[in-house]
Amino acid sequence: MQKRANVPTLISVEGSKDGKQHRIEASLTAKETVQSARKEKSPSKQSRDPLSSIHQSRISKPRVKKAQFGKRSKRSNDRIIQAYEEPDSILQQKPEPKNPEHTDLEVDDQARKEIGPPSTWMNHDSITAFCKRLLMNAGSYAIVEAAIKRAQARLFEDSFVPWKFYPRNSNFEPATNATRTYVSGITVRQNATDPVGVNKPLAGAVNESYTLSISGDGAVEITAVSSVGVLRALETFTQLFYQHSSDAGVYTPRAPVYITDAPKFSHRGLNMDVARSYFAPSDIMRTIDALSWNKFNRLHLHATDAQTWPLDIPALPNLSKNGAYHPGLSYTPEELREIQAYGTARGVEVFIEIDMPGHTSSIGLTFPELITGLNIQPDWSTYANEPPSGSLKLNSSVVYAFLHTLWEDLLPRIAPYSAYFHTGGDEINENVYLFDETVKSNDTAVIQPLLQKFVDFNHGYARAAGLTPIVWEEMLLEWNLTLGSDVVVQTWLSDDAVLQSVSKGFKTLVGNYNNWYLDCGRGAWIDSLPTTASSAYPFNDYCPPTKNWRLIYSYDPLTGIPSNLSHLVLGGEVHMWTEQTDPINLDNIVWPRASAAAEVLWSGAKDEMGQNRSQIEASKRLGEMRERMVRRGVWAAPVQMVWCQQNGTQCAL
């Protein structure tokens, strides 16, 4: 292949700041861009082979790549945050002319049959034509510039050969010796100024819609209202392209194409339990990447629970020192900031949950005087849903002093990156308060006003930090607390809970455990004693069966919700509780099943005719998405065996 000179890839940015016009230009040579992409991912020679996905087991899991997530993110995240204050700091260089070698693809029908389907190409040699014209406000520069670099890496390093999705030995690829149309330029236009707080929006505060077009002559145009919309469009753009098996480049068979797209729901999230099992920051960042590829916009970190307190609180240093499973298995303030900023740069808002008053016995490892019913054995099930038992005392001045110190430390640190703070409130056990000397009762009439005071106290601190509280449904529907109108209610027990919550006027998140709990159906994690084994047989967990992707895809978040209340359903979350999940199996437990929920939350469960979306159509999309995630370093589980993927509806009944 003839080599070209290192003609710069133009990044041209125009916008306004303080009412003045600004133009900022930067460039990367073709060589620099490719090198940058390869620094992002340095696969083995075998994994670069486009046919290596024939046997995915031959591809070694990219452990080095995991370790690199944190390194990359710290530099890029600092620049993104800095860009909001210093947008004019981007390198300025002069633009280069478009490459003249790009030609239109002109073949007659007979020739097209012989050379394969028409397509639009990009390859390393044509990267010089990856020209961007960015028309947007100054605060968006760094976010979009970084996203474009990631898109380049995805296109040229992580595309895959889609042989699994065509009949065997079929001619599904364009011929390499045919005249090609190349992508000749990309224009990205943001036609409105990002709102204040675009990096930490409330649900619905940022418009994520976009349009994307690829013309017959290879011109690409992206238009969005916000920088987040640009991120979504760039992700769609990368998913239009495939690797050619000859390693001749990447191409799309879908041009010309025009796409207009917008999300159905404004809150599209994953709840990830990082307390019952510890996950390194690189594991969380890898999950954030996968969330962004699937157009999720929230990561809910369930940060603490009965079993561990893996969150460093400098004002209370012994909390994680004693509460983590092992020294070093806790998140420092710097790591938490890095995780949240990493999400911000990818359009994924990371918010934190500190569950209480239940699920708090890990606090008792440092402050036993704050906890009632701490680790009662062997009859723990009378006082808690899981071992170890223990809840914060409800009417103790010492507890309130502890909470004051906790919130004064934690909340100001997380507020710059999130609009929300989850205060928990699920699975409160009344019996444990028989041991609380400040309560001495399991009567809900006695406990309820004390719980109201407790929640009001916590929500006051959240609001003072500029955060909107989220609670589990029990606070509203079981304990009948008086909640502020700003509070978001997260449901999980039933569809009726969603209806009850919105009927009371509350913004609500869905996530019925019968449909969207990813941990379910894997069998009991509680050991059975010889005396109880027969009654526990066949040793199911509490929520069988496994929620397969088809069940997840069939779930409609608006089931039973009247149209006049549907606006209160902000969206929902799929849930990954980690009693039996750790970093080793995280990817294939979450993905690609979470992708099915992502499509429901983005597009809705019904098509434009009001019918349930087709599993047959979704199956191929999900299968392709799985291949892309594997190529990008996320070890997602297969959707179907290859024979079914190659033969369309022949695996349907």
N, C-alpha and C positions, 0 to 999 in steps of 0.2 A: 504494500500500500504506500502510495506517495505521501511523504510527510509535508505538512504545511508549516510555515513560519508561525511563531507564537504570537498571532494577532490577538490583541486583547479582547476579552469578552466584556462588552460595555454594560455597565450598570448606570443608568441615567435616572436621576431622581429630581422631580420637580414638586414644589408644594409651597405652602405659605406658613409663615410664623409671625405672629404679632402683626398680621395684615400685610406683611411684606413677602414678595416672591423670592423663593430660594431655589437654586439649582445646585445639586451636588452630584458629582460623577465619580465613579470608582471603576476600576477594571481589574480583571484577572486574566492572565494569559491562558491560552488553552492548556499549556503544560502545567501552570500553577493550579488551575482548576482541577485537572485530573489528579494531580498530586494531593490536593486538599481532600478530594473525594476518597483517595486511597488511604489517607491518614485516618479518615472517619472509620473506614473498615478495611482491614488488611487480611482478606481471606487467604486460605491456602491455595496453591495452584489448582488443586482439585476442585475446591468450592467455586473458583472463578470459571471453571468449565461449565458452560451453559447446560450441558447434559448431565451434570452431576446430580441433579434432582431426580434422575431416574431411580436412584437408590439413595433416599435421603439419609439412610443410616451411615452412608460413607462420609457424610459431611460432619466433621467434628464440631461440637458445640463451641461457639466462639467465646471462650472464657476470657481471653485477652480483651475482647471487645467490651465485655461487661465492665472490666476494670477501667476502661477508657471513658466511660460515660461521665463519671464525675470530673475527670480532668478536662474534658471538652466543655462541660457545662459551666464550670467556674469561670473560664475566660469569656465565653459567649454570654452567659447570664449577666456578668458584671457589665458587659458592654450594653446589653439590652436595657438594664436598669439605668445606666448612665445616659443612654440615648434620650430618655425622657427629659433630662436636664440639659444635655449638651448634644443636640441633634446635628450640629454643624461640624462635629469632630471627625466625620468620615473622610477618608482619603479622597482628594480631588485629582482627577486626571482627565485628559482630553479624550473624547470619544474617537472610535475608529469606524471606518465605513463598513457597511455590510459586506459579507463575503460574496463575490460575484459568481461563485461556482454553483450556486443552487439553481436547479432547473425544475420546470414543471414535469410531472409524469404524464406523458401522452402516449397511450397505446390503444390499439383497437381491441374489440371484444375478443377476437380469436387469439391475439397475442396475450391478452390478459389470462385466458384459460391456460396457456402454456407456461406462463411465468409465475402463476400464483396470484393471489388477491392483491388489489392495489393497496398502497400503504404510504404513510408519511414517515420519514426516517429521522433519527438522530444517532450519531455515533461520536467516538472520540475525535475523529477527524473533523466532524462538523460542529464540534462544541463551540467553535469560534462564532457560529451563527446563533448561539444562545444569548441573544441580545435582550436586555430588559429595559423597558422604559417605564419608570415608576412615577406615577402622578399621584402624590399623596401628601398628607401633612407631615411635618418634620418629625414628630414623635414616633412615627411608624417606621422610620428608615431602618433602624437596627433590627427590629423584629423581622421585617420582610426581607432584608438583605440576608440575614442568617437563614431564613426559610428557603430562599432561592438556592443558597449553597447546599442545603440539605437535599433539596429537590434534585439538584445536579448529581449529587452522590447517589441518590436512590435510582435515578435513571440509568446511570452509567456503571454502577457497581452492583446494584441489587435487583435489576429486572430479571425475569425468569423466562424460560422457553415453555410455552403453554401446551406442550404435546399431550398432556394428560386430558385435555378438554376437547380433543378431536379424535375421530376414528383412527385407529392405528394405520400407519403408512399413508395417511392422507396428505395432500399437498396444501397445507394450511399456511405456509410461510411465503412471503414475496421472494421472487428470485433475486439473487444477489447481483446478477449481471444486467438487470433491467435498469433503464433510466429512472432515477429516483427524484422524488420531491423531498426536500429537506425542510425542517422547521427553519424558517428564514428570520424569525424575530418574535419576541414575546413582549407585548405591551401590557403592563399591569397598571390599572387605573383605580385609585380609591377616590370616589366622588363625594366624600364627606369627611369632615374632621372626626377623628376618634373622640368619643365622649370621655369626660373625666372618669378615671377609674377603669379604663379599658383593660387594665392588667388584673383587676379584681372585681369583676362586675357582679351585680345581683342578676338573678335569672331574668333574661329578657332585656337587659340594659344595653346589650351590644347586638347589633344586627350582623348575623353571620352569613347572610345570603351572598350569592355571587353569580356571575355569568362567566362562561368559558366557551370560547369558540376556536376551532382550528379550521382555517380556510383550505380550499383545494390547492392553493399555492404555498401552503406551509406557514402562513401568518397566524400567530396565536394572540388572542386578546383575552385578558382577564379584567373583569370589572367587579368591584365590591364596594360596599358602603364603609366597611371598617377594615382595619389591618387583620383582624381575626378572619373575616370573610376571605381575604387574600390567602391566608394560610389554608383554609378549607379548599379553595380553588386549586392551589398548587398541589395539594394532596391528590385531588381528583385527577389533575393533569398527569402526575406520575403513574397513576393507576391505569391510564389509557395505553401505556407502552409495554412492549414485550422485548425480550432479548431474542435475537436471531440465533439459531443453532450453529451457524457458521462463525459466530462471534464477529459478524460484520457490522454490528451496531444494534440499536434499538429502534423499534418501529411501532406505529399504531395502525391497525387496519380500520379504524373508525373515522378517519378524516374523509371528507369534511364533517364537522360535528358542531352542534350548538347546544350548550347545556345551560339551563337556568335552575338554580337549586337553592333551597332554604330549609332550615330544620323545622320539624313539626313541634318539637318540645324544646324549651330553653334550658332545661337541666337534664343532662345526659351523663350519667356517672357510673363509676365503679366504687363500691365500698370495699376497701381492702383492710383486713384485720392484720395489723403488724404487731400485735401484742401477744397473741397465743403462740405465734412463731415469729422469730426475728428475720427480717429481710434487710440485707445491706442496702445502702442508698443506691448502689448501681442496679439492684433488682427493682427498686421502686422507679428509678429513672427509665429503665427499660420498659416497665409497664406504662409509664407516662408516654413514651414514644408510641407504643402500640395503641394506647387510647387516642392519641392524636391522629394516627393513621385511620382509625375507625370513626373519627369525628365525634368522639366523646369530648365533653368540655369540663368535666368535674372528676377529681379523684378525692374521695372521702377516706381519710386515713383514720381508722379506728385505732387510736394510738396507745391506749392503756386499757387494762382489764384486770380481772381478779388474779390472773396467773403472773403477770409481769407489769412493771412500770419501766418501759424502755426509753423514756423521754427525759433528757437531762434538764433539770431546772436549777440554774446556778444559785438561786436564792435558797434552794432546798436540795443541796448536793447529794445527800444520802438517799433521796428517793430512788434514783436510778442506780446508785452504787449498791444498794441493798435489793432493789426491786427488779433489776435486770437478771436474766437467766445466768449471765456470766460476764465478768469484766470486759468492757468493750462492746457489748451487745446493746448499745443504747445510742440514741440520736443526739448528737451535740447541737447546740444552737446554730453553729455554722452549717452542719449537715442539713438541718431542717430548713434553714434559709435557702440552701442550694437546691434542695428538692422542690421547694415552692417556686423559686425563680426559674428552675428548669421547666416546670409546668407552664408558668407564665409565658415563656418564650415559645411554647408550642400550643397555646390556646387552651390549656388545661389548668383550671383553677384548682389548687390543692388546699383543701380545708381540713381542719383537725377536729376530732371528737375526743373528749375526755368524758367517758361514761361514768355517771354517778346519779344517785347515791349508791346504787347497787354496783356489782362488778368492781369493787374497789379494795378487795382484801390485800392487794399488793402494797397498798399504802401502809398496811399494818406491819409490814416487814421493817419499816422505819419508825412509824408512829402507831404502835398498837393501841394507844389510848384513844385514837380517833375512830376505831372500828368496833362495831358490835358483832358478836357471833363469829369471831375470827377462826376460820378453819376448824369448824366443829366436825369431829370424826367419831365413829364411822357414819353417823346419820346426817351427812351433809345435805342430802336431797330434801330434807325437811326445811332447810333454811336457804337454799340456793338452787338455781337451775344447773349449775356446774360447780365442781370443786375448784378451789377452796371457797367456802362460804365467807361472808363478811360484807358489811355495808357501812358507809359513813354514818355516824350518829347524827340524828336529825335536830337535836335541840341543845347542842353543846357549843359553848362559847369558844372552846379550844378548836373545834372543827372550823368555825367561822374565821378564826384568826389564821388557821392554815390556808383556807380558801383565799383569803385576802392576799397572803403572800404568794400563793400559786398564781392567781390571776394577774397580779401586778407584774410578775416576772414574764409569764408566757404570752398573754394576750397582746401586749404592744409589739412583741417580736413577730407574731404571725399576721397581725392586721395589715401590714403593707402589701401582702400577697393574696389576701382572701377577703371576701365580703361576709363570710359566714363563720360561725363557730357552733359546733354541735355539742350540746351539754348532756346528751344521753337520756337516761330515764327509763330504760326498758327493764323488764323482769325484776321489779322490786318485790321482795319477799316479805310479807307482813310478819311472819313468825320470828324473823331474826331480831325484830325490835322488842321482843320479850326480854332480850338480854341487854337492851339499851337502857341504862339507868336514867336517861333523860326522857324516855318514853314509857317503858315498862308495859307495853300493850301490843297486841297484834290486831286491834280493832281499827279498821280503816277510817272510822269517824275520828279517831284520835290521831292517826298518822297523817291524814289528809291536810289539815291546816299547817302542820309542821313541814310537810313536803312543799306546800305552797310557799311558805316563807323561804325555804331552801332554794327553790327554783327562782323565785323573785330576786334573791340575793345574787345568784350566779348570772342571771340575765341582765341585771343592772350593770355588772362589770363588763359583760360582753358589749352592751350598748355603749358604755363609756369609752370602750376601745374602738368604736365604729363598726362593730360586728353585729350581724343579724343572727339571732339564735335559731337553732334547729333542735327539735326534740323528737324522741321516739313517740309513737302513737299513744302509748299507755298514759302519758302525762295528760293528754286531752280526753281520751275515750274511756280509760279505766279509772283514773284518779280524779277526773273532772276538774282539773286545775283551771284557773283563770289565767289565760295566756295573753300576751300582748298581740296586737293585730299584725305586728311585723313577724311573728314567729312562724317558721315553716315546720309543718308536721310531717314526719317521715313514717309512713305506714309499712307494715310488713306481714301482718297476720291474715288479712283477708281483703277482698275487693270491697266488702261492705265497710271496712274501716276507711277506705278512700272516700266513699260516698258520705259517711258520717262526718268526716273531717271537712270536706268542701261544703257540706250542708251547714256547718257551723261558721262558714266564712273564712276558713284558713287555707292559705296556699299549702299545697300538699305534694309529696313525693310518693310514687308507687314503688313496689318491689315485693309483691306477694311471694312468700317463701315457697308456696306450692308451684311457682313458675320460674322465679328469678334467683333462687339460691343455688349458687354454683357448687357449694360444698355438699349438697344433699345426695343421698343414695349411694354412699360409699361404705355403708355399714357402721355398726356401733364402734365408737372409740372408747367406750366405757367397758372395762373388763367385768365379766360375770363371775360371781362366786359360784362354787359348786352347788350351793343351795338355791341359787336363782337362775342358773343357766338354762334350765328347761323352760322357764317362763319367758326368758329373753330370746329364745330361739325363734326365728333364724338370724338373730343378732342384727337387726336393722337399726339404722339411726332414727332420729325423730322425724325425718322428713323424706322418706323414700317416695318414689324412685328417683334415680338420677334425672336431673332436668336437662334432657338432651336439647340440641339446638332447635329442633322442630317444635318442641313444647315452648321453648323460650320465644321463638319467632311467632308462635300463634297467639301470644299473650297481648291483649289490647289494653293499654293503660287507662283507656276511657270506658272500659266495660261498666255498664250500669250508671254512668254519669250523665245527667241531663245536659243538654247543650248549653243551657244558661249558666251552668257551673263548671263547664269544661275548662274555662280559662284559669281556674284555680289549680288545676293539675299542671304543675310546672314541668313535670317529667318524671324521671325515676332513676333508680340505680339497680344494677345487678350486684349481688353480694358474695364476697369471698371470705367466709369465716375459715380459720386456719387450724382447727384442731387436728386435721390430717393433711395439711398442706404446708410445705416449706419451700425454700428457694429451688430445690431440685425438681419438684413437680408443678411449681406455680404456673409456668407458661401453658402446659398442656391441660391443666385444670380450667384455667380462665379462657383460653383461646382455642378454637375460634367461637366457642359458645357465646362469649360476650359480644362478638361481632354481630350475632343475630339480634341481640337486644339493641345494639347500636343502630342497626338499620330501622328497627321499629321506632326508636326514639327520634331518629332523624327524619324518616319518611312517613311514619305512621303505620299502624297495623293494617290499614285498609288502602286499597288502590284508589285511583281517581273515580272509579265506578262504585266505590263503597263496598267492594268485595274484599275478602281476606286475600292477602298477597300470596302468590303461588310459591309453594315450596320447591317445585321443579325449577322455576326460574331462579329462586334464591340459592338453590343448592350449588349451581355453577358459580354464582358470584361469591358465595362463601368459600367454595373450594379454591377459587383464584386468590381470594384474600388470604387464605391460609398459606398458599405457596409464597405470596409476597412477604408475609410475616416471617416465614422460615428463612427466606433469603436474606431478610434484614436482621436476623439474629434472635427471633422470638420462636421458641420451640413449640409451636401450636400443633394440636392433634389433627389427624386427618378427618375429613368430612365424610368421605365414602371411599370404597375401594376404587382403583383406577378404572376397572372395567365399566363401572356405572358412570363414571365421569366421561368416559370416552363414547358412551353409547346413549346419551341423552335420556329419553323417557323409557328405555327398556328396563330400568330398575324402578319403575313406578307402578302402582296398583290403584 
